Amino acid sequence: SRGLIVDSRKESLQHFKKPWAHEHEPVKELVDAVKAIKPTVLIGTSGVGKQFTKEVVEAMAALNEKPLIMALSNPTSQAECTAEEAYTWSEGRAIFASGSPFDPFEYDGKVFVPGQANNAYIFPGFGLGVIISGAIRVHDDMLLAASEALALQVTEEHYEKGLIYPPFSDIRKISANIAAKVAAKAYELGLASHLPQPKDLVKYAESCMYSPKYRTYR
């Protein structure tokens, strides 16, 4: 929000930003930083809306055949750009994901489906994996396993639509698979306390999930 994080700004930086300061001349504007550093991905998480301007997206598109634009700030009014803007300004080449939901958008005869980078993809499945394995602590590799489990559920068909996340309508299946991978990693690391390990962790995860179905009382 105040320019590139560089060594010359270390004295004024918040403590958690200091490790990311690197040797580079100060760059105030995002579009100039894009042109100087030539990134392949833009991830917006600062909560400062409208930062991915037409000039920024066009610069990303000039550098990359498929620029990845992730406008993750919430609420929608604080999104760095909209799906329509990302697809239009990149001439339909951007791969877009956002923190807020955006409707599918048609550009040049093709319908693009924006991905929503929602923490509901990882958090419930991760928590379930910890619970069903009885993990005594959380290890970094368990977080990595959750991320990899989510990525594995994105198919070529999803990629064709511009999606980098599986459809949210499949969230229960997604969560069960993530839980299984997290639990498996806990067992592998010797951190699981629920022994012995179930033979089919996906089915076991599904059996432990709450189903909001109620009997009808007359």
N, C-alpha and C positions, 0 to 999 in steps of 0.2 A: 504493500500500500504506500510505502515511502521510497520505493526504488530498490534496486538490486542490493542484496545483503553482501557487503564487501568488507575487507579488512579495515579500511579507513573509517568505517562506521562502528567499529567494535565498542568504543567507549559509550556510545549512546544506545546500543542494542540491548534488548531484554536478554536475560541469561540463557533462555532456551534457544535463542536465535544465533548466539555466538559461535557454536560449533559449525554452523553452515556458512559463516563468512569466509570468502575465499579471495584470492588475489585477482583483482579486476578493477579497472577504472570505474568510478561511480557512474551509474546509469539510472536516471530518474524515471523515464517513461518506459512502460512495458514493451511498446512496439520497438523501441531502440534496443532493449535487452534481447528481444527475440531475434532481431537482425544480427546482433553481436554474438550471441551464444548458439544460435541455430538449434533450438530444441525440437524434439519430435513430439513432445507431449506438453500440454498446458493443463495444470490442475489448479482450479480456483477454490481456495478454502479460507480466504481472508475475511469473508463477510462484506466485502466492498463490491457493490453491484456495478454492472455495466463496464467492467474493466477490459473484457475481451471485445474491443471495438472492431469496427470493420477493417481498420488498418492492421490491427493485431492478427485477426483471422486471415486476412489476405497475405500477410507476411508469413504466417505458418503454412498456408497453402502453397506459397511460392517456394518454400524450402522442402516441403514434404508432399509426396503423392497422396498419402492418407494421414493428414494431421489428426492427432487425437486431442479433442477439445473436451475437457471435463469441467463443467461449470457447476461446482458442487455446493456453493453457498446457498443457505436458506434464510428467509423464505423466498418465494419466487421473485419478489421485487428486488432481492439482493443477488440474484443469479448473475454471474459474470456476462452471460449472453443467453439468448433463447435458442431453442433448437432450430427454429426458422432462420435466425441470423447465421448460425454456424453453417448450416447446409447451403444457404444462399450465397454467403460471402466466400465460401470455399468451392463454389460451383458444384456442389453435391459430392465433394470428395472427403469431407470431414467425417470422422468417427466421433459421435457425440454421446456424452452421458451427463446427467445432471443430478443435483440433489433434490430438486422439485420435479414433479411429473409434468411432462410436455406431451401433447398429442402428436400422433404420426403426422409427418409433413411430406407433401409431394413436391418434388423438384425435377423438372425436365422429364416428366413421365414416370419417374420412379418414386415409390413410397418408402420413406425412411422412418424407422421406428426408434425414437430416442430411448437410450437405456437410462434407468434411474439407479443411481449409486446409493442405495438405501441400506442403512446399517442392519435392517431386518434380515438381510441375506445371511449375514455372518453371526450376529449376536445370539439369536435363539438356538441355532444349531450348535454353536460353540458351547454355550452353557449346558445344553443337553448332553453333549459329549463328555463334559467334565463330570456331570451328575451320574450318568450311567456307568462310567468307569470308576467312579469314586476317587478321582484324582486328588492326591494329597497336596499338590501345588500345580500351578500353571507354568509350563515351559514355553519358551519362544517357539520351539519346533511345533508345538500344538497350534499356535496361531498360524504358522506357515502351512500346516496341514489343512486348516480350515480354508485358507485362501486358495490353496491348490485344489481342494475338493469343489469349491465354487467354480473355479476356472474350468475344471473338467466337465462341468455340466453345460457349457456353452458349445453348441454344435455348429457345423458348417452352415446349416440352414439359418441359424441365428446370425452368424457373421454376414451372410448374404443380405440380411435385412438391416445391417448396420448395428446390430446389438452386440454388446460386450458382456452382457449379463443374461442369464436364462430368464424366461418370462416369470414375472412375479406370481402369476397364477399357479405356478408349480411350487410355491414356497414350502409346503409341507414335505414334499419329496426332496427338495433341495436341502432343507434343514436336517432331515433324516440322514442323508448322505454325508453332510458336513459333520454331524454328530458322530457318525461311524468312524470317519477318518480321524477326528480329534481323539476319540476313545482309543482307537487302534494305536495312535502315537503314544498315548498315555501308558498303554500296556507295554509297548515297545521300550519305553524309557524307564519302565519299572516304577511308575508313579501311580498306577491303578491299585485301588484297595478292594474293589469288588471282584473277587475271584471265585471260580475260574472265569477266564474270558469267554463270553458268549461266542458260539461258532459263527453266527451270522449277525454282525453288529448292526447292519442296516435294519433288518427285521426286528432286532431287539430295540433299537432306537424308536422305530415306528410303534412298537407295543407300549413304549413308555410315554408316548406323546398324548397329550390331552385332546380329546375330541369333543367339541362343543355341540353335542347332540343330546337332546332332552326328550323324555317321554311326554306324551300329551296327556294331561290330566283333565278329566271331564267332571 
